[in-house]
Amino acid sequence: QVQLAESGGGSVQEGRSLRLTCRTSGIIDPDTYMAWFRQAPGKGREGVACIAIDGTPNYADSVQGRFTISKDNAENILYLQMNRLKPEDTAMYYCAARRRPPNASAWFCSRVSSNFPHWGQGTQVTVSS
């Protein structure tokens, strides 16, 4: 059974940094790729970043240049380094995992939440001005 557990959230001031961690267990398929999503109160779930099985990242425009997604394949840990945080980054952050579609390239990953069957419980990030 796939299990995902996020940590690293917190309350910080604008301009500061946080690093989120997602520890995974039960994922044995090397064709699995992962992503970070966030959801602010009253808003839909937004795909923040994903990382393909070959390590290619893909970012939402809102975080491009400030956030970095990475993965330790040996330890099955997913990270999200968040720099120059803004109040609009305030949200619950979730990691998610899914198997790459059969016909998709190794560099492909999706940030569409409905494509992901496996989710963590989330970690709260609050950024104050």
C-alpha positions in Angstrom: 0.0 0.0 0.0 1.4 3.4 -1.0 1.8 5.9 1.9 2.9 9.5 1.6 3.7 11.7 4.6 4.5 15.4 4.3 6.4 17.5 6.8 8.3 20.8 7.0 5.4 23.3 6.9 5.2 26.2 9.2 4.6 29.9 9.6 7.2 32.3 8.2 7.5 35.9 7.1 7.5 37.0 3.6 10.8 36.5 1.8 11.9 33.6 4.0 12.3 30.0 2.9 10.9 26.6 3.8 11.7 23.0 2.7 8.9 20.5 2.5 9.6 16.8 2.7 7.4 13.9 1.6 8.4 10.5 2.8 7.1 7.6 0.8 6.6 3.9 1.4 5.1 1.1 -0.6 6.1 2.6 -4.0 8.1 -0.1 -5.8 7.2 0.8 -9.3 10.1 2.7 -10.9 7.7 4.3 -13.3 6.1 6.3 -10.5 6.5 10.1 -10.6 5.5 12.6 -8.0 4.2 16.1 -7.6 3.4 18.8 -5.0 0.0 20.5 -4.9 -1.4 23.2 -2.7 -4.9 24.3 -1.7 -5.7 27.6 -0.1 -9.0 28.2 1.7 -11.8 28.6 -0.7 -9.7 27.7 -3.7 -9.1 24.7 -5.9 -6.1 22.4 -5.6 -3.2 23.8 -7.6 -0.4 21.8 -9.1 2.8 23.5 -7.9 5.5 21.3 -9.3 6.0 17.8 -10.6 9.1 15.7 -11.3 9.3 13.1 -14.0 11.0 9.7 -13.6 14.1 11.0 -15.4 14.3 14.0 -13.0 12.8 16.6 -15.3 10.8 19.2 -13.3 7.8 21.2 -14.3 6.6 24.2 -12.3 3.5 26.4 -12.2 4.2 29.9 -13.4 3.4 31.3 -9.9 6.4 29.5 -8.4 8.8 29.3 -11.3 12.2 30.6 -10.2 11.4 30.4 -6.5 10.5 26.8 -5.8 12.6 23.7 -6.6 11.3 20.1 -6.6 13.8 17.3 -6.1 13.7 13.6 -5.3 16.1 11.3 -3.4 15.4 8.0 -5.3 17.5 5.9 -2.9 15.5 7.0 0.1 12.2 7.6 -1.7 11.9 11.1 -0.4 10.4 14.1 -2.3 11.4 17.6 -1.5 10.1 21.1 -2.3 12.5 23.9 -1.5 10.5 27.2 -1.3 12.4 30.4 -1.4 11.3 34.1 -1.4 7.9 33.0 0.0 4.9 35.3 -0.5 1.7 35.6 1.4 -0.1 34.1 -1.6 1.9 30.9 -1.1 -0.2 30.3 2.0 -1.9 27.0 1.6 -2.0 23.4 2.6 0.6 21.6 0.7 0.2 18.0 -0.5 2.5 15.5 -2.2 1.1 13.0 -4.6 2.2 10.0 -6.7 1.1 8.2 -9.8 2.3 5.8 -12.3 3.5 7.2 -15.6 1.0 6.5 -18.4 2.3 3.7 -20.7 2.8 5.9 -23.8 4.3 8.9 -21.9 7.9 9.9 -22.2 10.4 9.6 -19.3 10.5 13.4 -19.1 6.7 13.7 -18.8 4.9 14.6 -15.6 1.5 16.1 -14.9 0.3 18.7 -12.5 -3.4 17.8 -12.9 -4.7 16.6 -9.5 -7.3 14.3 -10.9 -4.5 12.2 -12.4 -3.1 11.2 -9.1 -4.5 8.3 -7.0 -2.0 8.6 -4.1 -2.0 11.5 -1.7 -0.5 12.5 1.6 -2.3 14.3 4.5 -0.8 17.7 3.8 1.4 20.2 5.7 0.3 23.8 6.3 2.4 26.7 5.1 1.5 30.2 6.3 3.4 33.3 5.0 2.8 36.6 6.7 3.6 40.0 5.3 
